[in-house]
Amino acid sequence: MRRTLSVVLVSLLTLAMLSGCNTWRGVGQDIEKAGEGIQNSANK
């Protein structure tokens, strides 16, 4: 059950990210911003 939920959440997040970007460059920028957010919260 937990694995299924994880797969569904990852799939939905991936679709949301890809639908918000028109180009691969945009996808890269979104991933970079997400990484920076994680890094900033880890530094706090």
Biopython code that builds the backbone (N, CA, C, O; Angstrom):
import numpy as np
from Bio.PDB.StructureBuilder import StructureBuilder

atoms = [
    (1, "MET", "N", (0.834, -1.198, 0.000)),
    (1, "MET", "CA", (0.000, 0.000, 0.000)),
    (1, "MET", "C", (0.878, 1.262, 0.000)),
    (1, "MET", "O", (0.628, 2.209, -0.745)),
    (2, "ARG", "N", (1.895, 1.249, 0.840)),
    (2, "ARG", "CA", (2.752, 2.430, 0.944)),
    (2, "ARG", "C", (3.533, 2.661, -0.345)),
    (2, "ARG", "O", (3.714, 3.799, -0.779)),
    (3, "ARG", "N", (3.998, 1.558, -0.955)),
    (3, "ARG", "CA", (4.755, 1.682, -2.202)),
    (3, "ARG", "C", (3.853, 2.202, -3.318)),
    (3, "ARG", "O", (4.274, 3.038, -4.118)),
    (4, "THR", "N", (2.638, 1.719, -3.373)),
    (4, "THR", "CA", (1.689, 2.173, -4.391)),
    (4, "THR", "C", (1.422, 3.666, -4.247)),
    (4, "THR", "O", (1.382, 4.397, -5.237)),
    (5, "LEU", "N", (1.242, 4.106, -3.023)),
    (5, "LEU", "CA", (1.007, 5.529, -2.773)),
    (5, "LEU", "C", (2.214, 6.359, -3.205)),
    (5, "LEU", "O", (2.057, 7.428, -3.795)),
    (6, "SER", "N", (3.408, 5.870, -2.911)),
    (6, "SER", "CA", (4.624, 6.574, -3.314)),
    (6, "SER", "C", (4.727, 6.685, -4.828)),
    (6, "SER", "O", (5.079, 7.741, -5.355)),
    (7, "VAL", "N", (4.423, 5.602, -5.524)),
    (7, "VAL", "CA", (4.484, 5.610, -6.993)),
    (7, "VAL", "C", (3.473, 6.592, -7.559)),
    (7, "VAL", "O", (3.778, 7.323, -8.501)),
    (8, "VAL", "N", (2.293, 6.615, -7.003)),
    (8, "VAL", "CA", (1.256, 7.539, -7.482)),
    (8, "VAL", "C", (1.683, 8.980, -7.243)),
    (8, "VAL", "O", (1.520, 9.826, -8.122)),
    (9, "LEU", "N", (2.225, 9.269, -6.069)),
    (9, "LEU", "CA", (2.653, 10.641, -5.769)),
    (9, "LEU", "C", (3.788, 11.094, -6.678)),
    (9, "LEU", "O", (3.775, 12.220, -7.175)),
    (10, "VAL", "N", (4.762, 10.230, -6.894)),
    (10, "VAL", "CA", (5.871, 10.583, -7.780)),
    (10, "VAL", "C", (5.360, 10.810, -9.199)),
    (10, "VAL", "O", (5.798, 11.740, -9.877)),
    (11, "SER", "N", (4.445, 9.972, -9.644)),
    (11, "SER", "CA", (3.878, 10.131, -10.990)),
    (11, "SER", "C", (3.135, 11.452, -11.123)),
    (11, "SER", "O", (3.285, 12.150, -12.126)),
    (12, "LEU", "N", (2.346, 11.795, -10.133)),
    (12, "LEU", "CA", (1.596, 13.052, -10.179)),
    (12, "LEU", "C", (2.525, 14.265, -10.148)),
    (12, "LEU", "O", (2.300, 15.243, -10.862)),
    (13, "LEU", "N", (3.560, 14.199, -9.327)),
    (13, "LEU", "CA", (4.513, 15.308, -9.277)),
    (13, "LEU", "C", (5.258, 15.458, -10.602)),
    (13, "LEU", "O", (5.503, 16.573, -11.063)),
    (14, "THR", "N", (5.612, 14.339, -11.202)),
    (14, "THR", "CA", (6.296, 14.386, -12.495)),
    (14, "THR", "C", (5.399, 14.987, -13.554)),
    (14, "THR", "O", (5.838, 15.832, -14.334)),
    (15, "LEU", "N", (4.157, 14.564, -13.590)),
    (15, "LEU", "CA", (3.218, 15.125, -14.567)),
    (15, "LEU", "C", (2.996, 16.618, -14.344)),
    (15, "LEU", "O", (2.906, 17.388, -15.300)),
    (16, "ALA", "N", (2.908, 17.013, -13.100)),
    (16, "ALA", "CA", (2.710, 18.439, -12.794)),
    (16, "ALA", "C", (3.906, 19.265, -13.245)),
    (16, "ALA", "O", (3.745, 20.351, -13.802)),
    (17, "MET", "N", (5.104, 18.746, -13.002)),
    (17, "MET", "CA", (6.308, 19.468, -13.422)),
    (17, "MET", "C", (6.379, 19.566, -14.935)),
    (17, "MET", "O", (6.677, 20.632, -15.474)),
    (18, "LEU", "N", (6.109, 18.472, -15.624)),
    (18, "LEU", "CA", (6.221, 18.476, -17.080)),
    (18, "LEU", "C", (5.129, 19.308, -17.740)),
    (18, "LEU", "O", (5.356, 19.909, -18.791)),
    (19, "SER", "N", (3.955, 19.347, -17.135)),
    (19, "SER", "CA", (2.876, 20.138, -17.734)),
    (19, "SER", "C", (3.126, 21.634, -17.556)),
    (19, "SER", "O", (2.606, 22.442, -18.326)),
    (20, "GLY", "N", (3.908, 22.007, -16.558)),
    (20, "GLY", "CA", (4.206, 23.413, -16.311)),
    (20, "GLY", "C", (5.350, 23.941, -17.152)),
    (20, "GLY", "O", (5.601, 25.146, -17.166)),
    (21, "CYS", "N", (6.048, 23.061, -17.851)),
    (21, "CYS", "CA", (7.219, 23.466, -18.631)),
    (21, "CYS", "C", (6.986, 23.151, -20.101)),
    (21, "CYS", "O", (6.488, 22.081, -20.452)),
    (22, "ASN", "N", (7.351, 24.089, -20.942)),
    (22, "ASN", "CA", (7.174, 23.866, -22.376)),
    (22, "ASN", "C", (8.427, 23.305, -23.035)),
    (22, "ASN", "O", (8.361, 22.788, -24.150)),
    (23, "THR", "N", (9.548, 23.402, -22.367)),
    (23, "THR", "CA", (10.799, 22.935, -22.958)),
    (23, "THR", "C", (11.592, 22.145, -21.936)),
    (23, "THR", "O", (11.307, 22.203, -20.740)),
    (24, "TRP", "N", (12.594, 21.401, -22.409)),
    (24, "TRP", "CA", (13.471, 20.663, -21.496)),
    (24, "TRP", "C", (14.276, 21.628, -20.648)),
    (24, "TRP", "O", (14.614, 21.314, -19.506)),
    (25, "ARG", "N", (14.586, 22.783, -21.182)),
    (25, "ARG", "CA", (15.301, 23.789, -20.403)),
    (25, "ARG", "C", (14.461, 24.216, -19.204)),
    (25, "ARG", "O", (14.979, 24.386, -18.101)),
    (26, "GLY", "N", (13.190, 24.383, -19.426)),
    (26, "GLY", "CA", (12.284, 24.747, -18.342)),
    (26, "GLY", "C", (12.220, 23.663, -17.274)),
    (26, "GLY", "O", (12.152, 23.963, -16.082)),
    (27, "VAL", "N", (12.241, 22.400, -17.702)),
    (27, "VAL", "CA", (12.242, 21.292, -16.748)),
    (27, "VAL", "C", (13.507, 21.359, -15.897)),
    (27, "VAL", "O", (13.452, 21.197, -14.678)),
    (28, "GLY", "N", (14.635, 21.597, -16.541)),
    (28, "GLY", "CA", (15.902, 21.709, -15.814)),
    (28, "GLY", "C", (15.883, 22.836, -14.804)),
    (28, "GLY", "O", (16.395, 22.689, -13.694)),
    (29, "GLN", "N", (15.302, 23.950, -15.180)),
    (29, "GLN", "CA", (15.220, 25.085, -14.270)),
    (29, "GLN", "C", (14.325, 24.766, -13.082)),
    (29, "GLN", "O", (14.639, 25.134, -11.950)),
    (30, "ASP", "N", (13.215, 24.084, -13.333)),
    (30, "ASP", "CA", (12.321, 23.716, -12.239)),
    (30, "ASP", "C", (13.006, 22.752, -11.276)),
    (30, "ASP", "O", (12.867, 22.886, -10.061)),
    (31, "ILE", "N", (13.739, 21.788, -11.810)),
    (31, "ILE", "CA", (14.438, 20.825, -10.955)),
    (31, "ILE", "C", (15.522, 21.537, -10.148)),
    (31, "ILE", "O", (15.730, 21.231, -8.974)),
    (32, "GLU", "N", (16.207, 22.483, -10.781)),
    (32, "GLU", "CA", (17.244, 23.238, -10.082)),
    (32, "GLU", "C", (16.643, 24.047, -8.936)),
    (32, "GLU", "O", (17.213, 24.091, -7.846)),
    (33, "LYS", "N", (15.508, 24.682, -9.167)),
    (33, "LYS", "CA", (14.863, 25.472, -8.110)),
    (33, "LYS", "C", (14.406, 24.581, -6.966)),
    (33, "LYS", "O", (14.519, 24.961, -5.800)),
    (34, "ALA", "N", (13.889, 23.394, -7.289)),
    (34, "ALA", "CA", (13.466, 22.462, -6.245)),
    (34, "ALA", "C", (14.676, 22.024, -5.425)),
    (34, "ALA", "O", (14.592, 21.932, -4.200)),
    (35, "GLY", "N", (15.791, 21.754, -6.085)),
    (35, "GLY", "CA", (17.011, 21.370, -5.389)),
    (35, "GLY", "C", (17.520, 22.475, -4.483)),
    (35, "GLY", "O", (17.969, 22.218, -3.366)),
    (36, "GLU", "N", (17.448, 23.703, -4.970)),
    (36, "GLU", "CA", (17.883, 24.834, -4.153)),
    (36, "GLU", "C", (16.994, 24.979, -2.919)),
    (36, "GLU", "O", (17.484, 25.287, -1.833)),
    (37, "GLY", "N", (15.699, 24.761, -3.082)),
    (37, "GLY", "CA", (14.781, 24.841, -1.937)),
    (37, "GLY", "C", (15.102, 23.783, -0.902)),
    (37, "GLY", "O", (15.081, 24.064, 0.296)),
    (38, "ILE", "N", (15.398, 22.579, -1.342)),
    (38, "ILE", "CA", (15.762, 21.510, -0.412)),
    (38, "ILE", "C", (17.067, 21.842, 0.283)),
    (38, "ILE", "O", (17.211, 21.636, 1.488)),
    (39, "GLN", "N", (18.023, 22.360, -0.486)),
    (39, "GLN", "CA", (19.317, 22.707, 0.094)),
    (39, "GLN", "C", (19.179, 23.823, 1.109)),
    (39, "GLN", "O", (19.809, 23.780, 2.165)),
    (40, "ASN", "N", (18.368, 24.816, 0.807)),
    (40, "ASN", "CA", (18.168, 25.934, 1.746)),
    (40, "ASN", "C", (17.519, 25.466, 3.037)),
    (40, "ASN", "O", (17.909, 25.909, 4.117)),
    (41, "SER", "N", (16.535, 24.578, 2.948)),
    (41, "SER", "CA", (15.885, 24.097, 4.162)),
    (41, "SER", "C", (16.829, 23.201, 4.949)),
    (41, "SER", "O", (16.741, 23.148, 6.176)),
    (42, "ALA", "N", (17.737, 22.490, 4.270)),
    (42, "ALA", "CA", (18.711, 21.656, 4.984)),
    (42, "ALA", "C", (19.729, 22.526, 5.702)),
    (42, "ALA", "O", (20.217, 22.157, 6.771)),
    (43, "ASN", "N", (20.054, 23.680, 5.125)),
    (43, "ASN", "CA", (21.031, 24.580, 5.755)),
    (43, "ASN", "C", (20.467, 25.274, 6.988)),
    (43, "ASN", "O", (21.226, 25.695, 7.861)),
    (44, "LYS", "N", (19.154, 25.397, 7.071)),
    (44, "LYS", "CA", (18.521, 26.065, 8.220)),
    (44, "LYS", "C", (18.470, 25.106, 9.342)),
    (44, "LYS", "O", (17.979, 25.442, 10.419)),
]
sb = StructureBuilder()
sb.init_structure("model")
sb.init_model(0)
sb.init_chain("A")
sb.init_seg("    ")
for serial, (resi, resn, name, xyz) in enumerate(atoms, 1):
    if name == "N":
        sb.init_residue(resn, " ", resi, " ")
    sb.init_atom(name, np.array(xyz, "f"), 0.0, 1.0, " ", f" {name:<3s}", serial, name[0])
structure = sb.get_structure()
